[in-house]
């Protein structure tokens, strides 16, 4: 199975969230950057030789290296429920001597456990240069990203998206949405198994999807020094920004 992403717009999203559009001369680490879609964004101002990409999918690293040979591509063989189920759990970040002005992670911690997020955010903070910023996205289940054209909150949108992707009618959208009400965080596994405020999930022979959701207030409690920003660039994902002062 391939995990190559063709989505662009990540640079535009993060440049809006960080309030700076000219990233030339800055060292950038794209954590979970897949094939380097930050660089494929037509608005991107990152110097190719100052871009690093870490990803748990080896194929995406190879494809990115082919497209952008001046950049730095590192396969990170850490366990991920769907994207790298045979990777090593709790594997530390690979050693990189460079410190980064910007570290970004788009839709990475939306697919990893809470424990992994806390561990990796702490490690990534240690790779920031003075004055640098770490920005990563998360999804608030209760937020309505496009209220003028879509009445669904983010969680219902995901459930109905799973129905479309898997071509099934077996997902109990209303029941799952009712169960999730009031939860500060939860994970949806394989589109239909809901675990509220726990990471203790059963073993799966088929590891298809793992979607994490956090309310804005809960993310503020996890990262009290961070600035939590609403979605930008017509996206559904909030942004958590932690700056090294």
Residue pairs with C-beta under 8 A, 6 or more apart in sequence:
2 59
3 34
3 57
3 59
3 60
3 83
4 34
4 35
4 57
4 59
4 60
4 63
5 34
5 35
5 37
5 60
6 35
6 37
7 37
8 37
8 40
8 41
8 42
9 41
9 233
9 235
10 30
10 37
10 38
10 41
10 104
10 106
11 23
11 38
11 39
11 41
11 43
11 44
11 45
11 46
12 41
12 43
12 233
13 106
13 137
13 232
13 233
13 235
13 239
14 38
14 102
14 104
14 106
14 135
14 239
15 21
15 23
15 43
15 45
16 232
16 233
17 135
17 229
17 232
17 239
17 241
18 102
18 133
18 135
18 241
21 43
21 45
22 45
23 44
23 45
23 46
23 47
23 101
23 102
24 45
24 46
24 47
25 47
25 50
26 46
26 47
26 50
26 101
26 102
27 50
27 52
27 98
27 99
27 100
27 101
27 102
27 129
28 38
28 46
28 50
28 51
28 52
28 100
28 101
28 102
28 103
28 104
29 52
29 53
29 54
29 96
29 100
29 102
29 103
29 104
29 124
29 127
30 36
30 38
30 51
30 52
30 53
30 54
30 104
30 105
30 106
31 54
31 103
31 104
31 105
31 108
31 120
31 124
31 136
32 54
32 55
32 56
32 105
32 106
32 107
32 108
33 53
33 54
33 55
33 64
33 104
33 106
34 53
34 55
34 57
34 60
34 64
35 60
35 63
35 64
35 67
36 51
36 53
36 64
36 67
36 68
36 71
36 73
38 44
38 46
38 51
38 104
39 46
39 48
39 51
39 67
39 68
39 71
40 67
48 68
48 70
48 71
49 70
49 71
51 68
51 71
51 72
52 71
52 72
52 73
52 74
52 96
52 98
52 100
53 61
53 64
53 71
53 72
53 73
53 74
54 74
54 75
54 76
54 93
54 94
55 61
55 64
55 74
55 75
55 76
56 75
56 76
56 77
56 78
56 79
56 80
56 83
56 84
56 87
57 83
57 84
58 75
58 77
61 73
61 74
61 75
62 73
64 71
64 73
65 71
65 73
74 94
74 96
76 91
76 93
76 94
77 84
77 87
77 88
77 91
78 84
78 87
78 88
78 89
78 90
78 91
79 85
79 86
79 87
79 88
79 89
79 90
79 91
80 87
80 111
80 112
81 111
81 112
81 113
81 189
81 207
81 210
82 111
82 207
82 208
82 209
82 210
83 111
85 207
90 119
92 123
93 120
93 123
93 124
93 127
96 127
99 127
99 128
99 129
99 132
100 127
100 128
100 129
100 132
101 128
101 129
101 131
101 132
101 133
102 132
102 133
102 134
102 135
103 124
103 127
103 128
103 132
103 133
103 134
103 135
104 134
104 135
104 136
105 124
105 134
105 135
105 136
105 137
106 136
106 137
106 237
107 137
107 237
108 136
108 137
109 116
109 117
109 120
109 121
109 136
109 137
109 138
109 212
110 137
110 138
110 139
110 211
110 212
110 213
110 237
111 209
111 210
111 211
111 212
112 120
112 210
112 212
113 187
113 199
113 210
113 212
114 185
114 199
114 212
115 199
117 212
118 222
121 134
121 136
121 223
121 242
124 134
125 134
125 242
125 244
128 134
128 244
129 244
130 244
131 243
131 244
131 245
132 243
132 244
133 241
133 242
133 243
133 244
134 241
134 242
134 243
134 244
135 239
135 240
135 241
135 242
136 239
136 240
137 235
137 237
137 238
137 239
137 240
138 212
138 213
138 214
138 219
138 237
138 238
138 239
138 240
139 154
139 158
139 211
139 212
139 213
139 214
139 236
139 237
139 238
140 154
140 213
140 214
140 215
140 216
140 238
141 153
141 154
141 155
141 180
141 183
141 186
141 213
141 215
142 153
142 154
142 155
142 215
143 153
143 154
143 216
143 230
143 231
143 236
143 238
144 150
144 151
144 152
144 153
144 154
145 154
145 157
145 231
145 235
145 236
146 234
146 236
150 157
152 160
153 177
154 213
154 236
155 176
155 177
155 180
155 188
155 213
156 173
156 177
157 236
158 188
158 211
159 171
159 173
159 176
159 177
159 188
159 191
160 173
162 168
162 171
162 188
162 191
162 192
162 209
163 169
163 171
163 173
163 191
165 191
166 191
170 192
171 191
171 192
172 192
176 188
176 192
176 194
179 194
179 196
180 186
180 194
180 196
180 213
183 196
183 197
184 197
184 214
184 215
184 217
184 218
185 197
185 212
185 213
185 214
185 215
185 218
186 194
186 195
186 196
186 197
186 212
186 213
187 194
187 195
187 199
187 201
187 210
187 211
187 212
187 213
188 194
188 195
188 209
188 210
188 211
188 213
189 195
189 201
189 204
189 209
189 210
189 211
190 204
190 206
190 207
190 208
190 209
191 208
191 209
193 201
193 202
195 201
214 222
216 228
216 238
219 226
219 228
219 238
219 240
220 226
220 228
223 240
223 242
225 242
226 240
226 241
226 242
227 240
227 241
227 242
227 243
228 238
228 239
228 240
228 241
229 238
229 239
229 240
229 241
230 238
231 237
231 238
231 239
232 239
